[in-house]
Amino acid sequence: MEINLTETEIYIIKIWADNNIHGGHWGDGDFMVPEENIILEKINNIINGELNLTEKEAQIILVWSESARGIYTMEEESAIKKIKSVIKENIGHGNERNNRAN
């Protein structure tokens, strides 16, 4: 799935990640699951604002977004909306492929 993000949205996602990864979500110390590391590598290597994610990676970013505790800026809302929209589109295409196979 490809998501086109602004520089501000990318910056916000990095803040969400930092809040979760370094915020003790797995205990007292920093701990990063492999998927989180992969997402951060993709974000750090982003070109022209186009981020290619799997559905699971997009879901992880949405979990990260919860670190804002429901009080979102316009830019945060925009990033969340884009991610949810791409997930929804991806699920729709996946169902179409599954229906054709049956």
N, C-alpha and C positions, 0 to 999 in steps of 0.2 A: 504494500500500500504506500502510495506516495502522498505526502502532506507538504504543502507549500506554506512555510512559516516566515514571518518577518524576523528581523534581528532581535526586536524586543521580545517576541514570543519565544525565541530560542533562549534568550537570556533568562526568561521566566522559568522555562523548563529546567534549566541548569540550577536555578535557585530551589525549585521544588525537589530536584534530585538531591541537592546538598542537604536540605532540611531533613530528608528521609534517611539518606545513607549515613550522614554524620550525626543525625539526631537521635541515635540509639534505638531505632525501630527493631533491632534484633538484640537488645540488651544494652550493656554499658559502652561497648566499643563500636568502632566502625566495622561494618560487615556489608559486603556487596555480593548479591547473587550474580551469577554469570550474565543473566539477561540484562541486569542494570549496567554492568560494565560494557556490554555490547551497545546498549542504547547511548551511553555517554560517548563511546568511540564514534558512533555514527553522528552524533550531534557535533562533536569536535571536528569532524571531517566534512561537515555539510557544505554543499556548493549551491550557490544561488537560492538558498532558502528551501531547497527540496530535500526532505527527509524521507527516506524509504524505511518503513517499519513493518514488522509482522503484526498481526492482530494482537498477539500476546504482549509485544513491546508497547503498543499503543495503550493497552489496558494498564500496563505498569505505569506509564506516564500519567494516566488518569488517577491512579492510586497516589502517585506523588503529589498531584494537584490538591489532594485533600489536606495537605499540610497547611494550606491557607485557611482551613477551617470554615469554608463557605463564604468568606468575605473576599470577593474577587475584584480586581481592577478590570477595566475594559479589556486590556490586553490579555489578562488571564482568561477572561470569559471567551475571548476570541480564540485563543489557543485550544481551550477545552471544546468549544463548539466545532472547530476544524477536526480535532481528533475524533470526537464522537461521530461526526458526519462521515469520515472516511471508514470508521469501523462499521457503521450501519451499511454503507455502500458495499463494503467487502463481504459482509454477512449475506447481503442480498445476492451478490454474484456467486457466492459459494453455494447457496441454496439452489440457484438456477442450474449450476453445474451438476449438483446432486440429483435434481429432478430429471435432467436429461439422461443421466446414466441409468435411471430406473425405468 
